[in-house]
Amino acid sequence: MTLDLEGMTCAACAARIERKLNKLDGVDATVNYALEQAIIHAGHGVTVDELLAAVESAGYRARLSRGLAPAVDAVHPWRLIVATALAVPVVVLGMVSASHFNHWEWVALGFATPIVFWVGLPFHRAAFRAARHGSAAMDTLISIGTLAAWTWSAVVLLAGLAADTYFEVAAAVTVLILLGRTLEGRAKRRSSEAVRMLLELGPREVTIIRDGAEVVIAAAELTIGDCFVVRPGERVAADGIVTTGESALDRSVVTGESVPEDVAVGDAVLGGTLNTYGRLVVRATSVGADTTIAQIARLVAAAQAGKAPIQRLADRVASVFVPAVIALSAITLGAWLLAGAGAGRSFTAAVAVLIVACPCALGLATPTALLVGTGRGAQLGLLVKGPEVLERTRRITTVVLDKTGTVTTGRLELTAIDLVGARPESEILRLAGAVEAASEHPVGRAITAAARERHRSLPEVTGFRNVPGVGVEGVVDGTDVTVRRTAHGITVAVDGVDEAIVRVADTIKPEALAAIDSLRGLGLTPVLLTGDSKEAADAVAAELGVGRVLAQVVPEEKEAEIRGLQAAGEVVAMVGDGVNDAPALATADLGIAIGTGADIAMEASDLTVVSGDLRGVADAILLSRRTLATIRGNLFWAFAYNVAALPLAAAGLLSPVIAAAAMAGSSLFVVGNSLRLRGFKGSAR
């Protein structure tokens, strides 16, 4: 189950909640700071109330999630506006000597007080709540720092002491932190908008046909078996089968494919796709949470909620970071005082240490990159099952491609007609196509399809006879026509005389060559895997430039072939689309399913290319690698920021105001770096 969380302000908060939940028997919880959610796997004996109580015992609030894409809490803009208006004069008075006038400090006190105690109230509340539960959070640092600056200044002013005041520090730090949180919240909402967009694709209302009349109902009331109307410009309300009409559907929001797909009676359609021109009537086969788009949203949300292995280190650091910073601040204050520095300088350095610390950037480094990367992937029809998959894409050395349905179309097509008699090719195709039109064999369908492309209509056949394992025969235009399989190919005979040999083949997908070139460009070695004969497999491999072929592999041996490559030291990605590919997909180090294939293949895979475009395989690997690189970059800069900033603050080289700006900037840098993934464009687009 999923809990929506309230009150988290940094990665340390997420770590604390996670520890509390995982202390419950039978609970395995992962808390995502960017999503503000806890993803929980619990035994039957664990109740929701127990989980909520555990979160509350850590000092935070929780509720059972209402949806897959939570709305990230926003900072109210009016609070920031008021804070800025009050802070500007305080900062000017505190930092510009020329602006001083008699008793200016009292004006600064008057303006700074509402900023610290009213505008900053959420920080103080969060700090108090954490302290009450024996812990500390990022807000603890902010609260202590701003209260210390205000209290010091107020005491100096009221007691008439000859010392500097720091009202501008208390005011500016509060405003800068608030500004950072506001911008961060907006960026986080942008990061997670891909899943929210998927969930909001369906129409709110749908027109169904009931007792011959059109009735408008809420889309949530649609049930399996209902027939509903989809007019031009409307989105399909649920997965289903077209029963009336024809049109072209824009599937780009689901598959990433920009070219609309023609549909007619009997074709399957996906909920969320856009009807471009014709009126359709669709019989619902999946509704609500069972639709393809809902399953995709669940898969993406699960991937975003997980943690990459690299994030565990950041979590461990964040869990002890705030107490360590408070201790460092106290040590800094003591060290400066012992060194003979004045109280003012010692105090400034200690406050700067408190303010500059930023576990927020550590907490945002992984989840924001996952949010944007997996969200962008969903928009392009590339689905990543979980964050641990990202690590695996980096190590892959070999890509095994199942031939039929993956590299090839999976449909037989006519490739050549070799004439051996006197009749012209067009006539041979017309007669053979007419006979095969009455056949259901894949070879027959290929010949008939080619004949119908060449001729507007085909003549009627009489006396049709199907000879199993041999071919078909019948009478067309008064002549006996036989299409039979021989050692030389598919022979067409007219009135007993062989006229031509027709050749059909499972044709290579038009994008296959470019896809394999892209895989090579990523440093991967392609291998072709098929149950076909070695001659047929070698022909396909030669056309694609694939140097290694595993031919005549029966379905149950595919898994063994993958294990053989792994035993030889290869790190293997398997690409397939059929039910018989599922064991091999699950066995491979990285399983990649072509989404136009079977559901079981998608379930067994780590990556799914929904559109079925083979170029999406390289795109999915490249996007995963870029997301992982972004996570690593984010974590590096988050760690580097603290390693550099804390010593500078402790040495008195960083003012508290600059420290606050730097702290907010580090979080915004991490989020901004992650948002660059929104611009990813694959070769399949």
C-alpha positions in Angstrom: 0.0 0.0 0.0 1.0 3.6 -0.3 0.9 6.4 2.3 0.9 10.1 1.5 3.2 11.9 4.0 3.1 15.4 5.4 5.7 17.4 7.3 8.9 16.1 5.7 11.4 18.8 5.0 14.6 16.9 4.2 16.1 13.5 3.6 16.7 13.0 7.3 12.9 13.1 7.8 12.4 10.4 5.2 15.1 8.3 6.8 13.4 8.7 10.2 10.0 7.7 9.0 11.4 4.7 7.1 13.2 3.4 10.3 10.0 3.7 12.3 7.9 1.8 9.8 10.5 -0.9 9.3 10.5 -1.6 13.1 7.0 -3.0 12.7 6.9 -6.8 12.3 6.3 -7.9 8.8 6.8 -4.4 7.3 9.1 -3.5 4.4 8.8 0.2 3.8 10.5 2.7 1.4 10.0 6.4 1.9 10.5 8.7 -1.1 11.2 12.3 -0.1 10.6 13.8 -3.6 7.2 12.0 -4.0 6.3 12.5 -0.3 5.1 8.9 -0.1 5.8 5.7 1.7 5.6 2.5 -0.3 4.8 -0.4 2.1 4.8 -4.2 1.7 3.2 -5.6 4.9 2.0 -8.9 6.2 -1.7 -9.7 6.8 -1.4 -8.9 10.5 -0.4 -5.3 9.9 -3.2 -2.7 10.0 -3.3 0.7 8.4 -3.9 2.3 11.8 -0.6 0.8 13.0 1.2 2.2 10.0 -0.3 5.7 10.5 0.5 5.6 14.2 4.2 4.7 13.4 4.5 7.7 11.1 2.9 10.0 13.8 5.2 8.6 16.4 8.1 10.0 14.3 6.5 13.4 14.4 4.8 13.4 10.9 1.4 13.0 9.4 0.2 10.3 7.0 -2.9 9.1 5.2 -3.7 6.3 2.9 -2.9 7.4 -0.6 -5.8 8.5 -2.8 -3.9 8.0 -6.1 -0.7 7.1 -7.9 0.5 10.7 -8.4 0.5 12.7 -5.1 0.3 16.4 -5.2 3.5 17.8 -3.8 2.8 20.3 -1.0 3.2 23.9 -2.2 4.4 26.9 -0.2 1.7 29.6 -0.2 3.0 32.5 -2.3 1.5 35.2 -0.1 3.7 34.1 2.8 6.8 34.6 0.6 5.5 37.9 -0.7 4.9 39.3 2.8 8.3 37.9 4.0 10.1 39.6 1.1 8.4 42.9 1.6 9.4 42.9 5.3 12.9 41.6 4.8 14.2 44.0 2.1 14.3 47.1 4.5 15.9 44.9 7.2 18.7 43.7 4.9 19.3 47.2 3.5 19.6 48.6 7.1 21.8 45.8 8.3 24.2 45.7 5.3 24.3 49.3 3.9 26.0 51.7 6.4 24.8 54.8 4.4 21.1 53.8 5.2 21.6 54.1 9.0 19.7 56.7 11.0 19.1 57.2 14.7 17.7 54.1 16.3 17.5 52.2 13.0 18.1 49.0 15.0 14.6 49.3 16.5 13.1 49.5 13.0 15.0 46.4 12.1 13.7 44.6 15.2 10.2 45.6 14.3 10.4 44.2 10.8 12.4 41.1 11.6 10.2 39.9 14.4 7.2 39.0 12.3 9.5 37.4 9.7 11.2 35.1 12.3 8.1 34.2 14.4 5.2 34.3 11.8 6.8 33.7 8.4 9.2 31.2 9.9 6.6 29.5 12.1 6.4 26.4 10.0 10.2 25.9 10.5 9.8 26.3 14.3 6.8 24.0 14.5 8.7 21.2 12.5 11.8 21.7 14.7 9.7 21.5 17.9 7.8 18.4 16.6 11.1 16.7 15.8 12.6 17.6 19.2 9.5 16.3 21.0 10.2 12.9 19.4 13.9 13.0 20.3 15.1 13.8 16.8 16.3 16.6 14.6 15.6 17.7 11.0 16.6 20.3 8.5 14.1 22.7 10.1 15.9 22.2 13.4 19.0 23.9 11.9 17.0 26.7 10.3 15.0 27.3 13.5 18.0 27.3 15.8 20.0 29.6 13.4 17.3 32.2 12.9 16.1 32.2 16.5 19.8 32.5 17.7 20.4 35.4 15.3 17.2 37.2 16.4 17.7 36.5 20.1 21.3 37.7 20.1 20.4 40.9 18.3 17.4 41.6 20.6 19.5 41.1 23.7 22.2 43.4 22.4 19.7 46.1 21.5 17.6 45.8 24.7 20.6 45.7 27.0 22.4 48.5 25.2 25.5 46.4 24.6 28.3 47.6 22.3 28.0 44.7 19.8 26.7 44.0 16.3 23.1 43.0 15.7 22.1 40.3 13.1 18.5 41.0 12.4 19.3 41.0 8.7 20.6 37.4 9.1 17.4 36.2 10.7 15.2 37.9 8.1 17.3 37.0 5.0 17.8 33.4 6.0 14.1 32.9 6.6 13.2 34.4 3.2 15.9 32.6 1.2 14.9 29.2 2.7 11.3 29.9 2.0 12.1 31.0 -1.6 14.2 27.8 -2.1 11.3 25.6 -0.8 8.8 27.4 -3.1 11.0 26.9 -6.2 11.9 23.4 -5.1 8.1 22.5 -4.7 7.4 23.8 -8.2 10.3 21.8 -9.7 9.1 18.7 -7.9 5.6 19.1 -9.3 7.1 19.4 -12.8 9.2 16.3 -12.2 6.2 14.1 -11.4 3.8 15.5 -13.9 4.3 12.7 -16.4 2.5 10.1 -14.2 -0.2 12.7 -13.3 -0.7 13.4 -17.0 -1.1 9.7 -17.8 -3.8 9.3 -15.1 -5.7 12.4 -16.3 -5.8 11.3 -20.0 -9.2 9.7 -19.9 -12.4 11.7 -20.3 -14.5 12.5 -17.2 -17.8 11.5 -19.0 -18.5 8.9 -21.7 -21.4 8.2 -24.0 -22.6 4.6 -23.9 -25.2 2.9 -26.1 -27.9 1.4 -23.9 -31.1 -0.1 -25.4 -30.3 1.5 -28.7 -30.0 5.0 -27.3 -27.0 7.1 -26.4 -26.6 7.8 -22.6 -24.0 10.0 -21.0 -22.5 8.5 -17.8 -19.4 9.2 -15.6 -16.3 7.4 -17.0 -15.8 5.7 -13.6 -19.2 3.9 -14.1 -18.1 2.3 -17.3 -18.1 -1.5 -17.1 -16.7 -4.3 -19.2 -19.0 -5.1 -22.1 -20.4 -1.6 -22.4 -20.4 -0.1 -25.9 -19.3 3.5 -25.9 -19.1 6.2 -28.5 -15.8 8.0 -29.4 -16.3 11.1 -31.6 -13.6 12.9 -33.5 -11.4 14.9 -31.1 -12.3 12.7 -28.1 -10.1 10.3 -26.1 -11.0 6.6 -25.9 -12.4 6.1 -22.4 -11.1 2.5 -21.9 -9.4 -0.4 -23.6 -11.7 -2.2 -26.0 -12.6 -3.6 -29.5 -14.0 -1.4 -32.3 -17.5 -2.6 -33.2 -18.6 0.2 -35.5 -16.7 2.7 -37.7 -13.1 3.4 -38.7 -10.6 6.1 -37.9 -7.0 6.8 -37.0 -5.9 7.0 -33.4 -3.1 9.2 -32.1 -1.3 6.8 -29.6 1.6 9.1 -28.8 0.7 9.6 -25.2 0.8 5.9 -24.6 3.4 4.5 -27.0 5.4 7.6 -27.9 4.6 6.8 -31.6 3.7 10.1 -33.4 2.1 8.6 -36.5 -1.7 7.9 -35.9 -2.7 4.2 -36.3 -5.6 3.2 -38.6 -8.3 1.2 -36.8 -11.5 -0.5 -38.1 -14.1 -3.0 -36.9 -12.4 -5.8 -34.9 -9.3 -3.8 -34.0 -8.2 -3.4 -30.4 -7.8 0.2 -29.1 -6.2 1.6 -25.9 -7.8 3.9 -23.4 -6.3 7.4 -23.5 -5.6 7.5 -27.2 -7.0 10.3 -29.3 -9.6 9.8 -32.1 -8.6 12.0 -35.0 -11.5 11.9 -37.5 -14.1 9.1 -37.6 -16.9 8.1 -35.2 -16.2 4.9 -33.4 -18.2 2.6 -31.2 -16.0 0.5 -28.9 -16.9 -2.4 -26.7 -15.0 -2.1 -23.4 -12.7 -5.0 -22.5 -10.7 -3.4 -19.6 -11.8 -0.5 -17.5 -10.5 1.6 -14.6 -7.3 0.3 -13.0 -7.1 -2.7 -15.4 -6.6 -0.5 -18.5 -3.2 -0.4 -20.2 -2.7 3.2 -19.4 -3.4 2.6 -15.7 -1.0 -0.3 -15.6 1.7 1.8 -17.3 1.1 4.6 -14.7 1.4 2.0 -11.9 4.6 0.7 -13.4 6.1 4.1 -13.7 5.0 5.2 -10.2 6.5 2.0 -8.7 9.8 2.7 -10.5 9.8 6.3 -9.2 9.0 5.3 -5.7 11.9 2.8 -5.5 15.5 3.5 -4.6 18.6 2.8 -6.7 21.3 1.0 -4.7 23.5 4.2 -4.9 20.8 6.1 -2.9 21.4 3.9 0.2 24.7 5.7 1.0 23.0 9.1 0.8 20.2 7.8 3.1 22.8 6.7 5.7 24.6 10.0 5.6 21.3 12.0 5.8 20.1 10.1 8.9 23.1 11.3 11.0 23.7 14.6 9.2 21.6 17.0 11.2 22.8 15.9 14.7 26.4 16.0 13.4 25.9 19.6 12.1 24.5 20.8 15.4 27.5 19.3 17.1 29.9 20.9 14.6 28.1 24.3 15.1 28.7 24.0 18.9 32.3 23.0 18.4 32.8 26.0 16.0 31.4 28.4 18.6 33.6 27.0 21.3 36.7 26.9 19.2 36.3 30.6 18.1 35.8 31.7 21.7 38.8 29.7 22.9 40.9 31.2 20.2 40.1 34.7 21.6 37.7 35.8 19.0 34.8 38.1 20.0 31.4 36.7 20.8 30.0 38.3 17.6 32.4 36.6 15.3 32.1 33.3 17.1 28.4 33.5 16.9 28.4 34.3 13.2 30.5 31.3 12.3 28.4 29.0 14.4 25.1 30.2 12.8 26.7 29.9 9.3 27.5 26.3 10.0 23.9 25.6 11.0 22.5 27.4 7.9 24.8 26.1 5.2 24.2 22.4 5.9 22.0 20.8 3.3 20.8 17.2 3.5 17.9 18.3 1.2 20.1 18.1 -1.9 21.2 14.5 -0.8 17.5 13.5 -0.4 16.5 15.0 -3.8 19.5 13.6 -5.8 18.0 10.2 -6.7 14.2 10.6 -6.6 14.1 13.7 -8.8 16.2 12.1 -11.5 14.0 9.0 -11.3 10.8 11.1 -11.5 12.0 13.0 -14.6 13.8 10.1 -16.3 11.0 7.5 -15.9 8.3 10.1 -16.6 10.0 11.1 -19.8 10.4 7.4 -20.7 6.6 6.9 -20.2 6.0 9.8 -22.6 8.2 8.1 -25.2 6.7 4.6 -24.6 9.8 3.4 -22.7 9.0 1.8 -19.3 11.5 1.1 -16.6 10.4 -1.4 -14.0 12.5 -0.2 -11.1 15.5 2.0 -10.2 17.8 -1.0 -9.7 17.4 -1.6 -13.5 19.4 1.6 -14.1 22.5 0.0 -12.6 22.2 -3.1 -14.8 22.0 -1.1 -18.1 25.5 0.2 -17.4 27.1 -3.3 -17.2 25.4 -4.9 -20.3 27.9 -6.2 -22.9 25.7 -8.3 -25.2 22.1 -7.9 -26.6 20.3 -11.0 -27.7 17.5 -10.3 -30.2 14.7 -12.8 -30.7 14.2 -12.8 -34.5 10.4 -13.4 -35.1 8.3 -10.4 -34.0 11.3 -8.5 -32.7 13.7 -8.1 -35.5 11.2 -9.2 -38.1 7.5 -8.2 -38.5 6.3 -11.7 -37.5 4.1 -11.6 -40.7 4.9 -13.4 -43.9 5.1 -11.2 -47.0 5.6 -12.0 -50.7 9.2 -11.3 -51.6 9.6 -12.6 -55.2 7.9 -14.4 -58.1 10.2 -16.5 -60.3 8.5 -17.3 -63.6 9.0 -20.7 -65.1 6.2 -20.7 -67.7 4.7 -18.4 -70.3 2.1 -16.6 -68.2 2.9 -13.1 -67.0 3.6 -12.3 -63.3 0.5 -10.2 -62.9 -1.7 -13.1 -64.1 0.0 -15.6 -61.9 -0.5 -13.4 -58.9 -4.2 -12.8 -59.7 -4.9 -16.5 -60.0 -2.9 -17.6 -57.0 -4.3 -14.8 -54.9 -7.9 -15.9 -55.8 -7.3 -19.5 -54.7 -5.5 -18.5 -51.5 -8.2 -16.0 -50.6 -10.2 -19.0 -49.3 -7.3 -20.2 -47.2 -6.4 -19.3 -43.6 -2.8 -20.3 -43.9 -0.2 -17.6 -43.2 1.4 -18.3 -46.6 -1.9 -18.0 -48.3 -2.7 -14.7 -46.6 0.7 -13.3 -47.7 0.0 -14.2 -51.4 -3.6 -12.9 -51.2 -2.5 -9.6 -49.6 0.1 -9.0 -52.4 -2.5 -9.9 -55.1 -5.0 -7.4 -53.7 -2.4 -4.7 -53.7 -1.8 -5.3 -57.4 -5.4 -5.9 -58.5 -8.5 -4.0 -57.4 -10.5 -7.2 -57.1 -9.9 -10.9 -57.3 -12.1 -13.4 -59.2 -14.3 -16.0 -57.5 -12.9 -19.5 -56.8 -15.0 -22.7 -57.2 -14.2 -26.2 -56.2 -11.8 -25.0 -53.5 -9.9 -27.8 -51.8 -7.3 -27.6 -49.0 -4.8 -30.4 -49.0 -3.1 -30.4 -45.5 0.6 -30.2 -45.6 0.6 -29.8 -49.4 -1.4 -26.7 -50.5 -4.7 -25.6 -52.0 -6.4 -25.9 -55.3 -9.5 -24.6 -57.1 -11.1 -23.4 -60.3 -10.6 -19.7 -61.3 -12.0 -18.3 -64.6 -12.5 -21.8 -65.8 -8.9 -22.9 -65.2 -7.5 -25.3 -62.6 -5.1 -23.5 -60.3 -2.9 -25.3 -57.7 -0.6 -23.7 -55.1 1.6 -26.3 -53.4 4.7 -26.4 -51.3 7.6 -28.2 -53.0 11.4 -28.6 -52.4 12.0 -25.5 -54.5 9.5 -23.2 -52.8 5.8 -22.5 -53.3 4.9 -23.6 -56.8 1.9 -22.2 -58.8 0.5 -24.5 -61.5 -2.3 -23.6 -64.0 -4.1 -26.5 -65.8 -1.4 -28.8 -64.5 1.6 -26.8 -65.9 4.0 -25.2 -63.4 4.1 -21.4 -64.1 6.0 -19.8 -61.3 7.7 -20.2 -57.9 6.4 -17.8 -55.3 8.7 -16.8 -52.4 7.4 -15.5 -49.1 9.4 -14.5 -46.0 9.0 -13.0 -42.6 10.3 -9.5 -43.5 12.8 -7.5 -41.5 11.3 -4.5 -39.7 12.3 -1.3 -41.5 13.9 0.2 -38.4 15.9 -2.9 -37.5 19.1 -1.9 -39.2 19.2 1.5 -37.6 18.3 -0.1 -34.2 21.2 -2.5 -34.4 23.5 0.3 -35.4 22.4 2.3 -32.3 23.1 -0.7 -30.1 26.6 -1.0 -31.5 27.0 2.7 -30.9 26.3 2.1 -27.2 29.2 -0.4 -27.2 26.9 -3.5 -27.2 27.3 -6.7 -29.3 24.1 -7.9 -31.0 23.3 -11.6 -31.2 20.4 -13.0 -33.3 18.4 -15.8 -31.6 15.8 -17.8 -33.6 14.2 -21.2 -34.0 14.5 -20.9 -37.8 17.0 -22.9 -39.8 20.6 -21.7 -39.9 20.3 -20.7 -43.5 17.3 -18.5 -42.9 18.8 -17.0 -39.8 22.1 -16.3 -41.5 20.3 -14.5 -44.3 18.6 -12.1 -41.9 21.9 -11.6 -39.9 23.8 -10.8 -43.1 21.3 -8.2 -44.1 21.5 -6.6 -40.6 25.3 -7.0 -40.2 24.9 -9.2 -37.1 28.0 -11.4 -36.8 26.7 -13.9 -34.3 23.7 -16.2 -34.7 22.0 -18.8 -32.5 19.7 -20.7 -34.8 17.4 -23.7 -34.5 16.8 -22.9 -30.8 13.5 -24.3 -29.6 11.5 -22.1 -27.1 12.5 -24.2 -24.1 16.2 -23.9 -25.0 16.2 -20.1 -25.2 16.8 -19.7 -21.4 19.7 -22.2 -21.6 21.3 -20.1 -24.4 21.2 -17.0 -22.2 22.8 -18.9 -19.3 25.5 -20.1 -21.7 26.4 -16.6 -22.7 26.4 -15.5 -19.0 28.7 -18.5 -18.1 31.1 -17.2 -20.8 31.4 -13.9 -19.0 28.9 -11.9 -21.0 26.4 -9.5 -19.2 23.3 -10.2 -21.3 20.2 -8.2 -22.3 17.5 -10.2 -23.9 14.9 -8.6 -26.3 11.7 -10.5 -27.1 8.0 -10.2 -27.5 6.4 -13.6 -27.2 5.2 -15.9 -24.4 8.0 -18.3 -25.2 10.5 -15.5 -24.6 9.4 -14.9 -20.9 11.8 -17.4 -19.3 14.8 -16.0 -21.3 13.7 -12.4 -20.4 13.6 -13.3 -16.7 16.9 -15.1 -16.8 18.8 -12.4 -18.7 20.7 -9.7 -16.7 18.4 -7.2 -18.4 15.0 -8.3 -19.9 13.6 -6.0 -22.6 10.1 -6.6 -23.9 8.7 -5.3 -27.2 5.3 -4.0 -25.9 3.3 -5.1 -29.0 3.8 -8.7 -27.8 2.4 -10.8 -25.0 1.6 -9.4 -21.5 3.6 -12.2 -19.9 6.7 -11.0 -21.8 6.2 -7.5 -20.4 5.7 -8.9 -16.9 9.0 -10.8 -17.1 11.0 -7.9 -18.4 12.9 -5.0 -16.8 12.3 -2.6 -19.7 9.4 -2.4 -22.0 9.2 -0.7 -25.4 5.4 -0.1 -25.7 5.4 1.1 -29.3 7.1 -2.1 -30.6 9.7 0.1 -32.5 13.0 -1.8 -32.2 14.9 1.5 -32.1 13.3 2.0 -28.7 15.5 -0.7 -27.2 18.6 1.5 -27.7 16.6 4.5 -26.5 15.5 2.7 -23.3 19.1 1.7 -22.5 20.4 5.2 -23.3 17.7 6.9 -21.2 18.4 4.6 -18.3 22.1 5.2 -18.5 21.5 9.0 -18.6 19.2 8.8 -15.7 21.8 6.9 -13.7 24.5 9.4 -14.7 22.3 12.2 -13.6 21.8 10.5 -10.2 25.5 10.1 -9.8 26.1 13.7 -10.8 23.5 14.9 -8.4 25.0 12.9 -5.5 28.5 14.1 -6.3 27.6 17.7 -6.2 25.4 17.3 -3.1 28.3 15.7 -1.2 30.8 18.1 -2.7 28.7 21.1 -1.7 28.7 20.0 2.0 32.4 19.0 2.0 33.3 22.4 0.7 30.8 24.6 2.5 30.9 23.3 6.1 34.7 24.0 6.5 34.3 27.4 5.0 31.5 28.3 7.3 33.3 26.9 10.4 36.4 29.0 9.4 34.3 32.1 9.4 34.7 32.6 5.6 30.9 32.3 4.9 28.3 34.7 6.2 25.0 33.2 7.3 23.1 35.1 4.5 25.4 33.7 1.8 25.2 30.3 3.5 21.4 30.4 3.2 21.5 31.3 -0.5 24.0 28.6 -1.1 21.9 26.0 0.7 18.8 26.8 -1.3 20.9 26.9 -4.5 22.3 23.4 -3.9 18.8 21.9 -3.8 17.7 23.9 -6.8 20.8 22.8 -8.7 20.0 19.1 -8.1 16.4 19.5 -9.2 17.4 21.6 -12.2 20.0 19.1 -13.3 17.3 16.3 -13.1 14.9 18.3 -15.2 17.3 18.3 -18.1 16.2 14.7 -18.7 12.9 16.1 -19.9 14.7 17.1 -23.1 15.7 13.5 -24.0 14.8 12.5 -27.5 15.3 9.0 -28.7 16.2 7.8 -32.2 12.7 6.2 -32.6 11.0 9.6 -32.5 
